[in-house]
Amino acid sequence: MNDRRWWLFPPIAWLLVFLALPVAVTASKAFSAAGVEALASPTTWRLVGVSTLVAAVTTAACLVAGYPVAWCISRMPERRRRWVLFLVVLPFWANLLVRTYALMTMLRPFSVLDTWFAAVFGLWHGWLPFMVLPLYNAIEKLPPRLAEAAADLGAGPAQVFFKVIVPATMPGIVAGCVLVFIPVLGAFATPEMLGGAQAFMAGSRIQLAFLSGRNPEAGAAMTLVLTAITLLLLWGYRRVHRSEGLL
């Protein structure tokens, strides 16, 4: 045996025990009689569709808000930039539930609790830094005079942004969208706490199926669907941006 390859065994064993085995157990439950019935149920696909739509809206909102923030940070002096980036990640020092309770206190006077707006706002607030950081990394790598060169060639401000800046920062855009979309797709705590019974997503259905113990096969079936969507997104990302080395 080649001694240079012995170090492969610990990560392979870790993947087998903590990834392959749980996925195999989940798949076995998902393809049981109760699991197949859940997969064929319109309710399952309605929840998956709702969760996908909420994840897409949240991702789009994070992109619209995160791009100008990342752009402004990248144009700041080096010393100030470090402090602003610190402020961007500072919310992660507090637990997600603590931040969600704070949002409940903030939104209650506006009478928007127990609505989809509150649920999406909470998800947007929680995952916005995951959009800002990869965007900042991509924007920072832009050549300083790229926009000036495009303008000198006759491009207007809108053309410079959409035909030069956006394509050049597309790796950061795609990475940020993946980092936001995937966790929001399976979210359940924030939508339940802020959106109430209206904001019932696939993650809530999975939690209920497993914790109640009544129908874990249905929870496994929905978990398998969300896992397939996640793997499809990661596969698409790698196909488009193999050279970035982010995943």
C-alpha positions in Angstrom: 0.0 0.0 0.0 1.2 3.5 -0.8 2.1 5.2 2.4 1.3 8.6 0.9 -2.4 7.7 0.8 -2.9 6.7 4.5 -4.2 10.2 5.3 -7.2 9.6 3.0 -8.8 7.1 5.4 -9.8 9.5 8.2 -11.8 11.9 5.9 -13.3 9.0 4.0 -14.3 7.3 7.2 -15.8 10.6 8.4 -17.8 11.0 5.2 -19.1 7.4 5.4 -20.2 7.6 9.0 -21.6 11.1 9.1 -22.8 11.6 5.5 -23.2 8.4 3.5 -24.8 6.4 6.4 -27.4 9.0 7.4 -28.3 9.5 3.7 -28.7 5.8 3.2 -30.9 5.5 6.3 -33.0 8.5 5.2 -33.3 7.0 1.7 -34.4 3.6 3.1 -37.2 5.3 5.0 -38.1 7.6 2.1 -38.7 4.6 -0.2 -40.7 2.7 2.3 -44.5 2.4 1.7 -45.3 5.4 3.8 -42.4 7.4 2.3 -43.5 6.7 -1.3 -47.0 7.7 -0.3 -45.7 11.0 1.1 -43.7 11.5 -2.1 -46.8 11.1 -4.2 -48.8 13.4 -2.0 -49.6 16.9 -3.5 -49.1 18.4 -0.1 -45.4 17.4 -0.1 -44.8 19.1 -3.4 -46.8 22.1 -2.5 -44.6 22.6 0.6 -41.5 22.1 -1.5 -42.8 24.7 -4.0 -43.6 27.2 -1.3 -40.2 26.7 0.3 -38.4 27.1 -3.0 -40.4 30.3 -3.7 -39.6 31.7 -0.3 -35.9 30.8 -0.7 -35.8 32.4 -4.1 -37.4 35.6 -2.9 -35.1 35.8 0.1 -32.1 35.2 -2.1 -33.1 37.9 -4.5 -33.7 40.3 -1.6 -30.3 39.5 -0.2 -28.7 40.1 -3.6 -30.4 43.4 -4.1 -29.5 44.7 -0.6 -26.1 43.0 -0.4 -24.5 44.1 -3.7 -24.4 47.9 -2.9 -23.2 47.1 0.6 -20.4 44.9 -0.7 -19.5 47.5 -3.3 -19.3 50.3 -0.7 -17.2 48.2 1.6 -14.8 47.3 -1.2 -14.3 51.0 -2.0 -13.5 52.0 1.6 -10.0 52.6 3.0 -8.3 49.4 4.2 -8.5 50.2 7.9 -12.2 51.2 7.8 -13.0 48.2 5.6 -11.9 45.8 8.3 -14.1 47.4 10.9 -17.2 47.3 8.6 -16.6 43.7 7.7 -16.4 43.0 11.4 -19.8 44.7 11.8 -21.2 42.5 9.0 -20.4 39.3 10.8 -21.1 40.6 14.3 -24.7 39.4 14.4 -23.4 35.8 14.3 -22.0 36.3 17.8 -25.6 36.0 19.0 -27.7 32.9 18.7 -30.2 32.7 15.9 -33.1 32.3 18.4 -32.0 35.4 20.3 -31.9 37.4 17.1 -35.3 36.1 16.1 -36.8 37.1 19.4 -35.3 40.5 18.9 -36.9 40.7 15.5 -40.3 39.7 17.0 -40.0 42.6 19.5 -39.1 45.0 16.7 -41.9 43.9 14.3 -44.7 43.6 16.8 -45.6 47.3 16.9 -46.0 47.3 13.1 -48.6 44.5 13.3 -46.8 42.3 10.7 -46.1 39.3 12.9 -47.6 36.0 11.8 -47.4 37.0 8.1 -45.2 35.9 5.2 -43.6 39.3 5.2 -42.3 38.8 8.7 -41.0 35.3 7.8 -39.2 36.5 4.7 -37.9 39.6 6.5 -36.4 37.4 9.3 -34.8 35.1 6.8 -33.4 38.1 4.8 -32.0 39.6 8.0 -30.4 36.3 9.1 -28.7 35.3 5.9 -27.8 38.7 4.4 -24.1 38.4 5.6 -23.7 35.2 3.6 -24.5 37.2 0.5 -22.4 40.3 1.3 -19.1 38.4 2.0 -18.8 36.5 -1.3 -19.9 39.6 -3.2 -17.3 41.7 -1.4 -14.6 39.1 -2.2 -15.6 39.2 -5.9 -15.9 43.0 -6.2 -12.5 43.5 -4.4 -10.8 41.5 -7.2 -12.0 43.8 -9.9 -9.3 45.8 -11.7 -9.6 49.4 -10.4 -9.8 50.9 -13.9 -12.1 48.4 -15.5 -15.2 50.6 -15.2 -13.2 53.6 -16.4 -12.0 51.7 -19.5 -15.6 50.7 -20.3 -16.8 54.3 -20.0 -13.9 55.5 -22.2 -15.1 53.1 -24.9 -18.6 54.7 -24.9 -20.5 52.6 -22.4 -23.1 54.4 -20.2 -23.4 53.8 -16.4 -26.1 51.1 -16.9 -24.1 49.3 -19.6 -20.9 49.5 -17.5 -22.7 47.9 -14.6 -24.7 45.2 -16.4 -22.3 44.3 -19.2 -19.0 44.7 -17.4 -19.3 44.7 -13.6 -22.0 42.1 -13.2 -20.3 39.5 -15.4 -17.0 40.1 -13.8 -18.5 39.5 -10.3 -20.7 36.6 -11.3 -18.7 34.1 -9.3 -19.5 36.0 -6.1 -23.1 36.4 -7.1 -23.6 32.7 -7.7 -21.7 31.8 -4.6 -23.8 34.2 -2.5 -27.0 32.9 -4.0 -26.1 29.3 -3.2 -25.0 30.1 0.3 -28.3 31.8 1.0 -30.7 29.7 -1.0 -29.7 26.3 0.4 -30.1 27.1 4.2 -33.3 29.1 3.6 -34.8 26.2 1.7 -34.8 24.0 4.8 -35.4 26.7 7.4 -38.2 26.2 10.0 -37.4 28.1 13.2 -37.4 31.6 11.9 -40.5 31.2 9.6 -42.5 29.6 12.4 -41.6 32.2 15.0 -42.1 35.2 12.8 -44.7 34.0 10.3 -46.8 31.7 12.6 -49.0 29.1 11.1 -49.1 30.9 7.7 -45.4 30.4 7.1 -45.4 26.6 7.1 -42.5 25.4 5.0 -40.9 22.1 4.2 -38.5 22.4 7.1 -41.4 22.7 9.5 -43.1 19.6 8.0 -39.9 17.6 8.4 -39.4 18.7 12.0 -43.0 17.8 12.8 -42.8 14.4 11.2 -39.7 13.4 13.1 -40.3 15.0 16.5 -43.9 13.9 16.7 -42.8 10.3 15.8 -46.0 9.8 13.9 -44.6 9.7 10.3 -40.8 9.8 10.1 -41.0 8.2 6.7 -42.8 11.3 5.3 -40.1 13.5 6.9 -37.4 11.3 5.3 -39.1 11.6 1.9 -39.2 15.4 2.1 -35.7 15.5 3.4 -34.6 13.5 0.4 -36.3 15.9 -2.0 -34.6 18.9 -0.4 -31.3 17.1 -0.4 -31.7 16.4 -4.2 -32.4 20.1 -4.8 -29.3 21.0 -2.8 -27.1 18.6 -4.7 -28.5 19.8 -8.0 -27.6 23.4 -7.1 -24.1 22.4 -6.0 -23.6 20.4 -9.2 -24.7 23.4 -11.3 -22.4 25.7 -9.4 -19.4 23.4 -9.9 -20.2 23.1 -13.6 -20.3 26.8 -14.1 -17.5 27.8 -11.7 -15.0 25.0 -11.5 -12.0 27.3 -11.4 -13.2 29.3 -8.3 -12.4 26.5 -5.8 -15.1 27.6 -3.4 -16.9 24.3 -3.2 
